[in-house]
């Protein structure tokens, strides 16, 4: 049981480090831009693109929900 908990903790720490790295790359790609979606997509790597695509999907869904509330 202790070994399973230790392995899970290592996996969580590894995933946090990976996400922080992706976040740092997105921030660098965003230099001089006001919003995260204005980031230079060409500067993103293979690991960052799926996360960026998911974020764009969430943004699109939020905009759609807001627009649906405004339209009769």
C-alpha positions as CSV (number, residue, x, y, z in Angstrom):
1,X,0.0,0.0,0.0
2,X,2.8,2.4,0.8
3,X,4.5,1.7,-2.5
4,X,1.3,2.4,-4.4
5,X,0.9,5.7,-2.6
6,X,4.5,6.6,-3.2
7,X,4.1,5.8,-7.0
8,X,0.9,7.9,-7.1
9,X,2.7,10.8,-5.4
10,X,5.6,10.6,-7.9
11,X,3.1,10.6,-10.8
12,X,1.3,13.7,-9.4
13,X,4.6,15.6,-8.9
14,X,5.7,14.7,-12.4
15,X,2.4,15.8,-13.9
16,X,2.5,19.1,-12.0
17,X,6.1,19.7,-13.3
18,X,4.9,18.9,-16.9
19,X,1.9,21.3,-16.6
20,X,4.1,24.1,-15.2
21,X,6.5,23.6,-18.1
22,X,3.7,23.8,-20.6
23,X,2.4,26.9,-18.9
24,X,5.8,28.5,-19.0
25,X,6.0,27.8,-22.8
26,X,2.6,29.3,-23.4
27,X,3.6,32.4,-21.3
28,X,6.7,32.8,-23.4
29,X,4.7,32.4,-26.6
30,X,2.4,35.1,-25.4
31,X,5.1,37.8,-25.0
32,X,3.7,41.3,-25.6
33,X,0.2,40.0,-26.1
34,X,-2.7,40.8,-23.8
35,X,-4.6,37.5,-23.8
36,X,-3.5,33.9,-23.7
37,X,-5.4,33.1,-26.9
38,X,-3.2,35.6,-28.8
39,X,-0.1,33.4,-28.1
40,X,2.2,32.7,-31.0
41,X,1.0,29.2,-31.9
42,X,4.2,28.6,-34.0
43,X,6.2,29.0,-30.8
44,X,4.3,26.2,-29.1
45,X,5.7,22.6,-29.1
46,X,4.0,19.3,-29.6
47,X,3.3,19.0,-25.9
48,X,1.7,22.4,-25.6
49,X,-0.6,22.3,-28.7
50,X,-3.2,19.8,-27.3
51,X,-3.5,21.8,-24.1
52,X,-3.9,25.0,-26.1
53,X,-6.5,23.4,-28.3
54,X,-8.5,22.3,-25.2
55,X,-8.3,25.8,-23.8
56,X,-9.6,27.2,-27.1
57,X,-12.4,24.6,-27.0
58,X,-13.4,25.7,-23.5
59,X,-13.3,29.4,-24.6
60,X,-15.5,28.5,-27.6
61,X,-18.0,26.7,-25.3
62,X,-18.1,29.7,-22.9
63,X,-18.7,32.1,-25.7
64,X,-21.4,29.9,-27.2
65,X,-23.2,29.7,-23.8
66,X,-23.0,33.4,-23.3
67,X,-24.3,34.1,-26.8
68,X,-27.2,31.6,-26.2
69,X,-28.2,33.6,-23.1
70,X,-28.2,36.8,-25.1
71,X,-30.2,35.6,-28.1
72,X,-34.0,35.2,-27.7
